[in-house]
């Protein structure tokens, strides 16, 4: 069976306390067949640290929000 996982970086988005956060250049293993992303536990911990500690963002963007209905 051929390995379909590659090590790369991705853009990760998360909503926390009604705010949208975008984290760029996150290390991940990505399945080339499905696009599913896998993160090491220390990567997830670092993402939580960035958000919860209120680190100054590198930049701020504006995003439109739509209701599906």
C-alpha positions in Angstrom: 0.0 0.0 0.0 1.4 3.4 -1.0 1.7 6.2 1.5 -0.7 9.0 0.7 0.2 11.3 3.5 2.4 14.3 2.9 4.0 16.8 5.4 3.0 20.3 4.5 1.6 23.5 5.9 -2.0 24.6 5.9 -4.3 27.5 6.9 -6.3 26.5 9.9 -9.6 28.3 10.9 -11.4 28.1 14.1 -14.3 29.9 15.8 -13.7 30.5 19.5 -16.0 32.6 21.7 -17.9 33.9 18.6 -14.7 35.1 16.9 -13.1 33.7 13.8 -9.4 33.0 13.9 -7.2 32.2 10.9 -3.8 30.6 11.6 -1.5 30.4 8.6 1.5 28.1 7.9 0.4 25.4 10.4 2.4 22.2 10.1 0.2 19.2 9.2 0.1 15.8 7.6 -2.4 15.8 4.7 -4.0 12.8 3.0 -3.5 13.3 -0.8 -6.6 11.2 -1.5 -9.1 12.8 0.8 -7.6 16.2 1.8 -8.0 15.3 5.5 -5.6 17.2 7.8 -3.9 15.7 10.8 -2.1 17.7 13.5 0.5 16.8 16.1 -0.7 17.3 19.7 1.9 20.0 20.3 0.6 21.8 17.1 -2.9 21.9 18.5 -1.6 23.1 21.9 0.3 25.9 20.2 -2.8 27.0 18.2 -4.8 27.2 21.5 -2.0 29.1 23.1 -2.0 31.7 20.3 -5.7 32.3 20.6 -6.2 32.1 24.4 -3.2 34.2 25.3 -4.3 37.1 23.1 -1.1 37.2 21.1 -1.0 40.2 18.8 -2.0 39.0 15.3 0.3 39.4 12.3 -2.6 41.0 10.4 -6.4 41.4 10.6 -8.9 40.6 7.9 -12.6 41.2 7.5 -14.8 38.3 6.5 -18.5 38.4 5.4 -20.9 36.1 7.3 -23.9 34.5 5.6 -26.9 32.6 7.1 -27.5 29.4 5.0 -31.3 29.8 5.0 
